[in-house]
Every structure is written in structure tokens, then in C-alpha cells.
Amino acid sequence: MHLLGYLHHFRKNEEFSNKTNTMRLINRAKLIMREHIFSPINPEEIAEELNISYSWFRRTFKEYTGFSPAQFIIQLKIQKAKALLSQTNDSIKQIALQFNFEYIGYFSVFF
């Protein structure tokens, strides 16, 4: 799976290689998502922070990553939650609250 992900990423980078500004914006958006993993942030706010339209951002982000911005945020949270579950003694409820999930059941649905 890791190799397939790398190949997908490599192919997408080739497609966008002549669009360095687009790549820079997408990478900046991914950084913003990682920086705000424990705070509630939505794709519209990210597009606003980057001074681009949400529709262009959503379409371009999905073309580049294969995920919509909202799906990408969820995937980041799942990866981080898995790490926390395996590396800490925090309960599922504590971890769910760190990611601003009000209901543990809703948090569990993502797994």
C-alpha cells in the first residue's frame, strides 16, 4: 500500500510539475491541515487563508491528492489517532475529545 501511495504521489507530482504555484498552494494547505489537526478547521477556512476560491481549491486538491480536502483531514486525524491509541495510555474517549469529536460513537465510525 505504501508503494502504491508513493507511485500515485509521484505521478501526480509529474502532472503538476509545470504548475509550481499550484503545488505550493496544495502543499501549504496540507501543512495547514497538519498544524490544525487537533482544532476544528474546515476546507473553506483553508481556502480563505490561502486566498483562493473554495471550488478551485477542492477540485485541484482532489486532482492532486486523490482525496477531497475534508477526506484528507479525516485521514490525517485517523492516522494520528491510531498513533495515539498505540503509543499512549489515553482512553478512546480522551483521544476523541482531543480531535474535537463530541461523541465517541462518531469517532469510532471513522475506523
C-alpha angles and dihedrals in degrees: 000000000000091000092049090050091051092050091049091049092048092050092049091049089055091052092051098037093103090049100065093160090055091049090048091052093048092048090047089051091051090050091051089051091052092047091052098041092124096041129070108260127156132203093252090060091049092052089049091050089051091047094237133119116269094230092054091044094050094046095045094043091053092047090051101041105022089237132088112243091254092050090048091053090051091049091051091050092048092050092049092045091052089052092049092047092053099038103040138046092233116132122243088252092054092049092046090053091050088060092047096249107151094197124047090210091060090049090051092053089068090062 
